Amino acid sequence: MEPVVKITSADVLFVLLGAIMILAMHAGFAFLELGTVRKKNQVNALVKIMVDFAMSTIAYFFIGYGIAYGVHFFAGAEALAQKNGYDLVKFFFLLTFAAAIPAIVSGGIAERARFNPQLAATFLLVGFVYPFFEGIAWNQAFGIQAWLKASFGEEFHDFAGSVVVHAVGGWIGLIAVVLLGARRGRYNKDGGISAHPPSSIPFLALGAWILTVGWFGFNVMSAQMLDKISGLVAMNSLMAMVGGTLAAWIAGKNDPGFVHNGPLAGLVAVCAGSDLMHPLGALVTGAIAGALFVYLFTLTQNRWKIDDVLGVWPLHGLCGAWGGIAAGIFGAKALGGMGGVAFMAQLIGTLMGIAVAVIGSFIVYGTLKKLTDLRLDAEEEFNGADLSIHKISATAERETLW
């Protein structure tokens, strides 16, 4: 019989502060995209992240959380307020993870996706696709974790979402980018590439810093209870961030875009094993992720001509997958880790997350593509996305007339 876990008001505050820190990370997603896209699409980026979060909340509250954990909030307020409302702040905390999926995808499909179809995609992804794998990884759904433990001695371990959140979001984003196609004029018929440099390095840097700071809530507070908090998670997050930064700085040859995405690559990769690794293992994990992002971003944009605007597939999809596998390497006692992980369980769990993301994204975006126009038309794309600075200007002009 499992011991009864006593929830205190301190636990409620702990998880609530974590939720708030991760909520603030969505401002980081917004400013990272804002600084990367062209000026005519900046308003679209800001509005899209905000409305996506609202839509994610509705989808996760009514559908997704129930799929992942079998919990619904249809009881009276008196029942919901039990344990100081711990179950409610836990929902809020896990919602901020779920809402990261459309925030990740948003950066890949920026500057040519229609606003309303993307909102529909957000509802379907957060309501059905993401919680399906979340339940497998974090709530023993379908007996898959039990099978992995019986087969390889350990379950799939993903402490803070390298695979569950980042790899899933990045691979969903890749399929969406491929189905949408490149921005008009990005790749020329003669094989040339039209440069679309970041519109604002300061905004890009601000977004990276907001995400970096918030990430310590993302990782450390994944303990979800105050007595389970571990300083090892904080130190490993720091070391992975540093490793990713330095590797991206060297591999990217001082490019400021790469430098500011380097810490994010490292933090994505360390999420899964941040509670198990030695800090030196976290440093190596982050460094490999930083170099991986630079190399694969360049390869996808220039060689494969995949117009992933913010590089969400290499940053989240590939670095997240690397993080899931790295937990099985550097989490092992032989390499200074705490143990309790198996390489094959990590590999299979990671591949399973990728499969769910790819299949789910094909279903969602493939269906929407058949039913509606996912892309802006040529004139809309030329003038800016369907929520653009031009609409704001037109509104201001009408108000002036009155």
Secondary structure, 3 states (H helix, E strand, C coil): CCCCCCCCHHHHHHHHHHHHHHHHHHHHHHHHHHHHCCHHHHHHHHHHHHHHHHHHHHHHHHHHHHHHHCCCCCCCHHHHCHHHHHHHHHHHHHHHHHCHHHHHHHHHCCCCECHHHHHHHHHHHHHHHHHHHHHHHHCCHHHHHHHHHHHHCCCCCCCCCHHHHHHHHHHHHHHHHHHHCCCCCCECCCCCECCCCCCCHHHHHHHHHHHHHHHHHHHHHHHCCHHHCCHHHHHHHHHHHHHHHHHHHHHCCCCHHHHHHHHHHHHHHHCCCCCCCCHHHHHHHHHHHHHHHHHHHHHHHHHCCCCCCCCHHHHHHHHHHHHHHHHHHHCCHHHCCCCCCCHHHHHHHHHHHHHHHHHHHHHHHHHHHHHCCCECCHHHHHHCCCCCHHHHHHHHHHHHHC
